Amino acid sequence: ATTAAEEEEEEQEEKEEDGSEDDEVKKENLPSKKELELKRKEDLKKIEEQRKIEEEREKKLQSVEVLDGGYNVQVRILEIRDCVSDKPSGVCDPVIFVEAFGSTKNGEIFQDCNTAFVDELYTFNFENMTRKKLENGEVRINVYDAPEIAGFSKKLIGSYSADFES
């Protein structure tokens, strides 16, 4: 004679053997077709909203009056942080190069450090700038690990760039 507990245990073992219980659990966790369709519609709506925002931004930028003439571009660097070096010591000698519309300036070399407080202001003066030149130009900030021996090439360890629309 078998008890009710033993019968239940046997049924459980049979379900585990044929995997029917696992399938039931899996089916319970899967979203329905209706839920998937709703999610897809929500995602499409978000994409459409993002596209509209981008179009409005583009229209605003086009409507901004940009006069031809002289411009000053100022770039302020406050800090160099978490630089990584491939030197055996693990520390680097970071140096900043700022390029704006084809003109480049660089700062001092910070010896033996991976993080440094910089607070440097780079000013670029440009004459005869047109809207097209401004739209096609960019400001690029590169941080290099200065070479230990003069004449050797420096290694890029970080960069950032922004264009006129940013």
C-alpha positions in Angstrom: 0.0 0.0 0.0 1.2 3.4 -0.9 0.5 6.6 1.0 -0.8 9.8 -0.6 2.6 11.4 0.0 4.4 8.6 -1.9 2.0 8.9 -4.8 2.5 12.7 -5.0 6.3 12.1 -5.0 6.0 9.6 -7.8 4.0 12.0 -9.9 6.6 14.7 -9.3 9.3 12.4 -10.4 7.4 11.5 -13.6 6.9 15.2 -14.4 10.6 15.9 -13.9 11.5 13.0 -16.2 9.4 14.2 -19.1 10.1 17.9 -18.5 6.5 18.9 -18.5 6.8 20.8 -15.3 9.7 22.8 -16.6 7.7 23.7 -19.7 4.8 24.9 -17.6 7.2 27.1 -15.6 8.8 28.5 -18.8 5.4 29.2 -20.3 4.3 31.1 -17.2 7.4 33.4 -17.4 7.1 34.2 -21.1 5.2 37.3 -22.2 2.1 36.7 -24.3 1.9 37.7 -28.0 -0.3 40.6 -26.9 2.2 41.8 -24.3 5.0 41.6 -26.9 2.9 43.6 -29.4 2.2 46.3 -26.8 5.9 46.4 -25.9 6.8 46.7 -29.6 4.3 49.6 -30.1 5.7 51.4 -27.1 9.2 51.1 -28.4 8.2 52.4 -31.8 6.4 55.3 -30.2 9.5 56.2 -28.2 11.7 56.0 -31.3 9.2 58.3 -33.1 9.2 60.8 -30.2 13.0 60.8 -30.2 13.1 61.4 -34.0 10.7 64.3 -33.6 12.8 65.9 -30.8 15.9 65.5 -33.1 14.1 67.2 -36.0 13.0 70.1 -33.8 16.6 70.5 -32.5 17.8 70.5 -36.1 15.2 73.2 -37.1 16.2 75.4 -34.2 19.9 75.1 -35.1 19.2 76.0 -38.7 17.2 79.0 -37.6 20.0 80.4 -35.4 21.6 83.4 -37.2 25.3 82.9 -37.5 27.1 86.0 -38.7 30.4 85.8 -40.7 33.3 87.3 -38.9 35.7 86.9 -36.0 35.1 84.4 -33.3 36.8 83.4 -30.1 36.8 79.8 -28.9 37.7 79.1 -25.3 38.3 75.6 -23.9 38.8 75.2 -20.2 40.3 72.0 -18.8 39.9 71.5 -15.1 41.2 68.0 -14.5 42.9 65.0 -16.0 41.6 61.9 -14.3 42.4 58.1 -14.2 44.9 58.1 -17.0 46.3 54.6 -17.8 49.9 54.1 -18.8 51.6 51.1 -20.4 54.9 52.0 -18.6 56.2 49.4 -16.1 55.7 52.0 -13.3 52.0 52.3 -14.1 52.1 56.1 -14.0 52.1 58.4 -16.9 53.2 61.9 -17.9 50.0 63.4 -19.3 50.1 66.4 -21.6 47.0 68.1 -23.1 46.6 69.1 -26.8 43.6 71.2 -27.8 42.7 71.5 -31.4 40.1 74.0 -32.6 39.2 74.4 -36.2 42.7 73.3 -37.3 44.7 75.3 -34.8 46.5 73.4 -32.0 47.7 74.4 -28.6 49.2 72.3 -25.8 49.8 72.6 -22.1 52.5 71.6 -19.7 53.5 68.0 -19.0 52.3 66.7 -15.6 55.1 64.4 -14.4 54.5 61.0 -12.9 50.7 61.1 -12.3 47.5 59.5 -13.4 45.3 62.3 -12.1 46.0 66.0 -12.0 44.2 69.3 -11.3 44.9 71.3 -14.4 42.7 74.5 -14.6 44.0 75.7 -18.0 42.2 77.9 -20.4 43.0 77.6 -24.1 41.8 80.6 -26.2 41.6 80.5 -30.0 40.9 83.6 -32.1 39.5 83.1 -35.6 38.9 85.8 -38.2 36.7 85.5 -41.3 34.7 82.5 -40.0 31.6 81.6 -42.0 28.7 79.4 -40.9 29.9 76.6 -43.1 33.4 76.7 -41.5 31.8 76.7 -38.1 29.5 73.8 -38.9 32.3 71.7 -40.4 34.8 72.5 -37.6 35.3 70.7 -34.3 37.1 71.1 -31.1 39.2 68.1 -30.1 41.0 67.5 -26.8 43.7 64.8 -26.8 45.7 63.7 -23.8 49.0 62.0 -24.5 51.5 60.2 -22.4 54.6 62.3 -23.0 57.7 60.3 -24.1 60.4 59.8 -21.5 63.1 60.6 -24.1 62.8 63.6 -26.4 62.2 62.8 -30.0 60.2 59.7 -29.4 56.5 59.7 -30.2 53.8 60.4 -27.6 51.0 57.8 -27.0 47.3 58.9 -27.0 45.7 57.9 -23.7 42.4 59.8 -23.9 40.4 62.1 -26.2 37.1 64.1 -26.5 35.6 66.0 -29.4 32.7 68.3 -29.9 31.3 70.0 -33.1 29.6 73.3 -33.5 26.1 71.7 -33.0 27.1 70.2 -29.7 
